[in-house]
Amino acid sequence: MSHATIEVEPLNPQIGAEIRGVDLSRPLGNEAVQAIHEALLRHLVIFFRDQDIDLEQQKAFGRRFGKLHIHPTAPFAPGHPEVLVVKADESSKAVAGNRWHTDVSCDVEPPMGSILHMRELPPSGGDTMFANMYAAYEALSGPMQAFLSGLKAWHEAEHVLGGTLGQKRHDGGREYPRALHPIVRTHPETGRKCLYVNSGFTTRIEGLGEKESRAILDMLFDHVRTPEFQCRFRWRQKSLAFWDNRSTQHYACWDYFPHSRLGYRVTICGSRPV
């Protein structure tokens, strides 16, 4: 696919593409934004190399696709509440994203997408894996698809954000986000069905017994890890990734301890899953 100077090279047939011919430090025209949006919907996660941008430019790029989300608990860059700091170093006891998840699915209206710009990297390691949730749903048997289609599951934050990561709510409130979402959601733009449970935030299936819920969720979490649904992105300094939270999951590999890794993420608001 090409649009003017924009080139899109798929990583594999299932998920992921690298975008060339775009300088995100400069304002983008409507046609370029439309081409990037189409590439995102088609490939689910898109990657840009050698993007020398500051936080204001990153936020401006994100705003071309919607209102920016403010994370309820994660640390943000000073003076930029819309910019989440993604950092790990020799003092880290745990890191965000080190399990399969979709960002902040515990919100009633989870984010549409996320844009991560990498500033510092370890000598090796620190890749991010992405998985296609259309493919995950479509690979299930017909009877399992039918069974899941009428079910909803709880997505909760406290055990992850308040427990493992020890993050406190910015507003001082004591409650962390939680929401009930369909296990199979319909993408609001493509109309395709995708699996919408993740091992990061999904805790139980509404209406099932505890053992039943655990068995079904464990099966689905294992299913999501199928290699054929995935791509793996090897970061370089100033690389940028833009993924669709509605149709993907991702996993940040923490295989570089005690080295440092630093990036900044802006997240785009979404809608209630249906």
C-alpha positions in Angstrom: 0.0 0.0 0.0 1.2 3.5 -0.7 -0.2 7.0 -0.5 1.9 9.8 -1.8 5.2 9.1 -0.1 3.8 6.8 2.5 4.8 3.2 2.2 3.4 0.3 4.2 5.4 -2.9 4.6 3.6 -5.8 6.4 5.6 -7.7 9.1 3.5 -10.8 8.4 0.0 -11.6 7.0 -1.7 -11.6 10.4 -0.5 -8.4 12.1 1.9 -5.5 12.0 3.3 -3.2 9.4 6.1 -0.7 9.1 5.3 2.8 7.8 7.9 4.7 5.8 7.9 8.2 4.3 6.3 9.9 7.3 8.0 12.6 9.5 5.9 13.0 12.6 7.8 16.1 13.7 5.8 18.0 11.0 2.1 18.5 10.8 0.3 15.8 8.7 -2.2 16.6 6.0 -5.6 14.9 6.1 -4.7 12.5 3.3 -1.6 11.3 5.2 -3.7 10.9 8.4 -6.3 8.9 6.5 -3.6 6.6 5.0 -2.2 6.0 8.4 -5.6 5.3 9.9 -6.4 2.8 7.1 -3.0 1.1 7.7 -3.9 0.8 11.4 -7.3 -0.7 10.7 -5.8 -3.2 8.3 -2.6 -4.2 10.1 -3.7 -3.5 13.8 -0.3 -2.2 14.9 1.9 0.0 12.8 5.6 1.0 13.4 7.6 4.1 12.5 11.4 4.4 12.6 13.7 7.3 13.3 11.0 9.7 14.6 12.8 12.7 16.3 9.8 14.2 18.1 9.1 15.9 21.4 6.1 15.3 23.7 4.1 18.1 22.2 4.6 16.6 18.7 3.7 13.2 20.0 0.5 14.5 21.6 -0.4 16.4 18.4 -0.1 13.2 16.3 -2.3 11.4 18.8 -4.9 14.1 18.7 -5.4 13.6 14.9 -7.1 10.3 15.9 -9.2 11.4 18.9 -9.2 12.9 22.3 -6.2 11.9 24.5 -6.8 9.7 27.5 -5.4 10.3 31.0 -4.4 7.2 32.8 -6.0 6.9 36.3 -2.9 5.8 38.2 0.3 5.6 36.1 3.1 8.3 36.4 3.0 11.0 33.8 5.6 13.3 32.3 5.9 16.5 34.3 3.5 19.1 32.8 2.0 16.5 30.4 -0.8 14.6 32.2 -1.7 12.9 28.8 1.8 11.4 28.5 2.4 8.1 30.4 6.0 7.3 31.3 7.0 3.7 30.5 10.2 3.1 32.4 12.2 0.2 33.9 15.7 0.2 35.4 17.9 -1.6 38.0 15.6 -0.5 40.8 12.3 -1.9 39.2 10.5 -4.7 41.1 7.9 -5.0 38.4 7.1 -3.4 35.1 3.9 -2.4 33.3 2.9 -4.5 30.4 4.8 -7.7 31.3 1.8 -9.9 30.6 -0.7 -10.2 27.7 -3.1 -7.3 27.9 -4.9 -4.4 26.2 -4.4 -1.0 27.7 -6.8 0.0 30.5 -9.5 -2.4 29.5 -10.8 -1.9 33.1 -12.2 1.5 32.0 -15.9 1.7 31.1 -14.8 3.2 27.8 -11.4 1.7 27.2 -8.8 3.4 24.9 -9.1 3.2 21.2 -5.3 3.1 20.6 -1.9 3.8 22.1 1.2 5.5 20.7 4.5 4.6 22.3 7.8 6.5 21.4 11.0 4.9 22.7 13.7 7.1 24.0 16.2 4.8 25.8 16.9 1.1 25.2 18.9 -1.7 26.8 21.9 -3.1 24.9 19.6 -6.0 23.8 16.1 -7.2 24.6 13.0 -5.2 25.4 11.0 -6.2 22.4 7.2 -5.9 22.4 4.9 -8.7 21.0 1.5 -8.0 19.6 -1.4 -10.4 19.0 -4.4 -10.3 16.6 -7.7 -10.7 18.4 -9.7 -11.1 15.2 -7.6 -14.2 14.5 -8.0 -15.4 18.1 -11.8 -15.2 17.8 -11.9 -16.7 14.3 -9.7 -19.7 15.3 -12.2 -20.8 18.0 -14.7 -23.5 17.1 -18.2 -22.6 16.1 -19.8 -23.9 19.3 -17.2 -22.0 21.4 -17.9 -18.8 19.5 -21.6 -19.2 20.1 -21.1 -20.0 23.8 -18.9 -16.9 24.4 -21.1 -14.5 22.3 -23.6 -14.0 25.1 -21.2 -13.7 28.0 -19.6 -10.7 29.7 -16.5 -10.6 31.9 -15.2 -8.2 34.6 -12.1 -6.2 33.9 -10.5 -4.9 37.1 -7.5 -2.7 37.9 -6.7 -2.9 41.6 -4.8 -6.2 41.6 -2.5 -4.8 38.8 -2.2 -1.1 39.2 -2.6 -0.9 43.0 -1.1 -4.3 43.8 1.7 -5.4 41.5 2.7 -1.9 40.4 1.7 0.0 43.5 0.2 2.9 41.6 -2.1 5.4 43.3 -5.0 7.2 41.8 -4.2 10.8 40.8 -7.4 12.1 42.2 -6.8 10.5 45.6 -9.9 8.3 45.3 -9.8 4.8 46.8 -11.5 2.9 44.1 -9.7 1.7 40.9 -11.5 1.3 37.6 -13.6 -1.8 36.9 -16.0 -2.6 34.1 -18.1 -5.3 32.6 -17.4 -5.9 28.9 -18.6 -8.5 26.4 -16.1 -11.4 25.9 -16.6 -11.0 22.1 -16.7 -7.4 21.0 -17.5 -5.9 17.6 -15.0 -3.5 16.3 -16.8 -0.1 15.9 -15.0 0.7 12.6 -14.5 -2.6 10.9 -17.5 -4.4 12.1 -15.4 -7.5 12.7 -15.7 -9.6 15.9 -12.7 -10.1 18.2 -11.9 -11.7 21.5 -11.9 -9.2 24.3 -10.5 -10.8 27.5 -6.9 -10.5 28.7 -4.8 -11.9 31.5 -3.8 -8.4 32.7 -7.2 -7.1 33.7 -9.9 -9.8 33.1 -10.8 -11.5 36.4 -14.1 -13.4 36.1 -17.0 -14.2 33.8 -20.3 -12.9 34.9 -22.9 -15.6 35.6 -20.6 -18.5 35.7 -19.3 -20.4 38.8 -15.8 -19.6 40.0 -14.3 -22.9 38.7 -16.2 -22.6 35.4 -15.1 -19.0 34.9 -11.4 -19.8 35.8 -11.4 -22.7 33.3 -12.8 -20.7 30.4 -10.6 -17.7 31.1 -7.4 -19.8 31.4 -8.2 -21.5 28.1 -8.7 -18.2 26.4 -5.6 -16.7 27.9 -3.6 -19.6 26.6 -5.3 -19.4 23.2 -4.2 -15.7 22.9 -0.6 -16.8 23.2 -0.7 -18.8 19.9 2.4 -17.7 18.0 0.5 -17.6 14.6 -1.5 -14.7 15.9 1.6 -12.6 16.7 4.3 -10.3 15.5 7.3 -9.2 17.5 8.8 -5.7 17.3 12.4 -5.0 17.9 12.7 -1.4 19.1 15.4 1.0 18.1 15.9 4.4 19.6 13.3 6.9 18.4 11.0 4.1 17.1 7.3 4.6 17.5 4.5 2.1 17.6 0.7 2.8 17.2 -1.6 0.0 18.1 -5.4 -0.6 18.0 -6.4 -1.6 21.6 -9.8 -2.8 20.3 -8.4 -5.6 18.2 -5.0 -6.4 19.7 -3.2 -7.5 22.8 0.5 -6.8 23.6 3.3 -8.1 25.9 6.3 -6.1 26.8 9.3 -8.4 27.4 11.2 -7.6 30.5 14.3 -9.6 29.6 16.8 -6.8 30.0 17.1 -6.4 33.8 19.1 -4.5 35.3 19.4 -2.3 32.2 17.1 0.7 31.5 14.3 1.2 29.0 12.4 4.5 28.7 9.5 5.5 26.5 6.5 7.9 26.5 3.0 6.8 25.6 -0.1 8.8 24.6 -3.4 7.0 24.6 -6.5 7.8 22.5 -9.9 7.7 24.1 -12.3 5.0 22.9 -15.9 3.9 23.3 -17.8 1.3 25.4 -17.3 -2.2 23.9 -20.4 -3.7 22.3 
